[in-house]
Structure formats: structure tokens, C-alpha cells
Amino acid sequence: MSSTFRIDYVEAALLALLRAKLASAYGSKVQIDSLGDDDFDDDGRLVLQPPSIRVRFAGGEYDNLRDNQRLTYEASLPFELLCFESSLRSKADERKQTLVLVATVQDQLAGARLFLADGAKTFPIEMRSVSLVDTDQGPVDQLFSVVVLVKGNAQFSGANAQPV
């Protein structure tokens, strides 16, 4: 089945997988959503209610698959998952709990295939990196970014490829 490998379909499938699997794997309910306006205060600072994960699309690359019409590509779509957890014990324990959330996210996503709304299926998800999130105020010690790469074949219609 051909698919344009729509970014919104990929993000929706990623969110659906996390919502279906993460609570039981992590041991408690986690707020999972796309990064949006409600996640920032009036000063533009990120404010999350723990435990939470926010998903953000981070760009994309397309490699031509030997198609002389330039309609078939392998799409590589990186997504960033911002993971945040808290602890009333100490900042060190809060950081540890966030790292437990990060490890659980990695375990649930590594190698998973997403089933898209148009019936297409992705290649297995690849882990790319984990890092502290850096803001204008400096690194946030309890906020980590997990970057995953979702790949799949994109077949475009070429509706405007022929000269009129």
C-alpha cells in the first residue's frame, strides 16, 4: 500500500503507542501529549505537571529510492520526547526518577513499528540520543530529551509533476 508517510499520522501513532503501553510499563499514569501552548507559562518557560512526556517533531529528511520521477522516498522523521518526573525527597531523587522514565520510554519504543491511520506501517523505531534539555536559563536538571527516528517509505502522487 502506498503512503505519503504523513508527519501528523506518524506523530498520532507515536502518541497512541506511548499512551497504550507506558503506564503499565512505568507503573503509574503519565501525561502524554504533543508539545503545545499550554506547556508554557506567560514568560515562555516550559511548565509540565509530572510525570509527563511531550512529543515534538524535529524535522525530516527524504532519500530518493531510485525513482526517476522523484515520487518515492525513504522518509526519516526525528521526534523529540521531553521526559519530566518529580520527587519530593530531593533534586537528586527527582533526576533519578526522570531517568527511570527515560529508560522506560526507550524500552517501549526501541524497535517498535507504528501503524499509521492510512494503513501504512513504519520501519522499526531507532534510538538516536538522550540529553539534558537546555533552555535560555541553562540546562534543566530534571528534564531529558529522548530523540527517536521513525523511518518509512513515502510515495507521493505527483499530481503536479506533469507540465500543463
C-alpha positions in Angstrom: 0.0 0.0 0.0 1.4 3.4 -0.9 1.5 6.2 1.6 2.8 9.7 1.7 4.1 8.9 5.2 2.3 12.0 6.7 4.0 13.5 9.7 0.7 14.0 11.5 -0.1 10.3 11.2 3.3 9.3 12.5 3.0 11.6 15.5 -0.5 10.4 16.2 0.7 6.8 16.1 3.7 7.5 18.3 1.4 9.2 20.9 -1.1 6.3 20.7 1.7 3.7 21.3 3.0 5.6 24.3 -0.4 6.1 25.8 -1.3 2.4 25.3 2.0 0.9 26.7 3.7 3.4 29.0 1.5 3.4 32.2 1.8 -0.3 32.7 5.5 -0.4 31.9 6.3 2.6 34.1 4.0 1.7 37.0 1.9 4.9 37.1 -0.1 7.2 34.8 1.9 9.6 32.7 0.6 12.7 30.9 1.5 12.2 27.2 0.8 14.7 24.5 2.2 16.9 21.8 4.1 19.9 23.0 1.7 22.8 22.9 0.9 26.3 24.1 -0.5 25.0 27.5 3.0 23.7 28.3 4.5 27.2 28.6 3.9 30.0 31.1 3.4 33.7 30.2 7.2 34.2 30.3 7.7 31.4 27.7 9.1 28.9 30.3 8.3 25.2 30.0 5.9 24.1 32.8 5.0 20.5 32.9 3.0 18.5 35.5 5.0 15.4 36.4 5.2 12.7 35.3 4.8 13.9 31.8 6.1 13.3 28.2 5.8 15.9 25.5 6.4 14.9 21.8 7.8 17.4 19.3 8.5 16.8 15.7 12.2 17.8 15.0 12.4 18.0 11.1 12.7 15.4 8.4 14.9 14.1 5.6 13.9 12.2 2.4 16.2 10.0 0.4 15.1 9.2 -3.2 14.6 5.5 -3.8 15.9 5.3 -7.4 12.7 6.6 -8.7 13.3 8.7 -11.9 10.0 10.5 -11.3 11.1 11.5 -7.8 7.9 10.3 -6.2 9.2 7.5 -3.9 11.4 8.3 -0.9 12.6 6.8 2.4 11.4 9.3 5.0 13.4 9.8 8.2 11.4 11.7 10.8 13.1 12.5 14.1 10.8 13.1 17.1 11.9 14.5 20.4 10.3 13.2 23.6 10.6 15.5 26.6 10.5 13.5 29.8 9.9 15.0 33.2 9.3 13.4 36.6 9.4 14.8 40.1 10.2 13.7 43.7 9.6 15.5 47.0 12.7 13.8 48.5 15.4 15.7 46.7 16.6 17.1 43.4 18.9 14.1 43.1 16.0 11.7 43.5 13.9 13.8 41.0 16.7 13.4 38.5 16.9 9.7 39.2 13.1 9.3 38.7 13.3 11.2 35.4 16.0 8.8 34.2 13.8 5.9 35.1 11.0 7.4 33.0 13.5 7.9 30.1 14.7 4.3 30.3 11.1 3.1 30.3 10.3 5.2 27.2 13.4 3.9 25.4 12.4 0.3 26.3 8.9 0.8 24.9 9.9 2.5 21.7 13.1 0.8 20.6 12.3 -1.4 17.6 8.6 -0.7 17.7 6.7 -0.3 14.4 3.9 2.3 14.2 0.7 1.6 12.4 -0.5 4.7 10.6 -4.1 5.9 10.0 -3.8 5.3 6.3 -2.8 1.6 6.8 0.9 2.0 6.3 3.5 0.7 8.8 6.8 2.3 9.7 10.2 0.7 9.9 11.3 -0.2 13.4 11.9 3.0 15.6 15.6 3.8 16.1 17.0 5.4 19.2 19.1 8.5 18.4 20.1 10.3 21.6 19.3 11.3 25.2 20.3 14.6 26.5 19.5 17.3 29.1 17.2 19.9 27.8 18.9 23.3 27.6 16.8 26.5 28.0 17.6 30.2 28.0 18.1 29.8 31.7 20.6 26.9 31.3 20.1 23.1 31.4 17.1 21.8 33.3 18.5 19.0 35.6 15.2 17.1 35.7 14.1 17.4 32.0 15.6 15.0 29.4 15.1 14.8 25.7 14.9 11.3 24.0 15.3 11.6 20.3 13.9 8.7 18.2 14.0 8.3 14.4 10.9 7.0 12.6 11.5 5.8 9.1 9.2 4.6 6.3 8.6 4.7 2.6 6.8 7.8 1.3 5.0 7.5 -2.1 3.7 10.8 -3.4 1.1 11.1 -6.2 3.0 13.5 -8.4 -0.2 15.5 -9.0 1.7 18.5 -10.2 4.7 16.7 -11.8 3.4 16.8 -15.4 3.6 20.1 -17.3 0.3 21.6 -18.2 
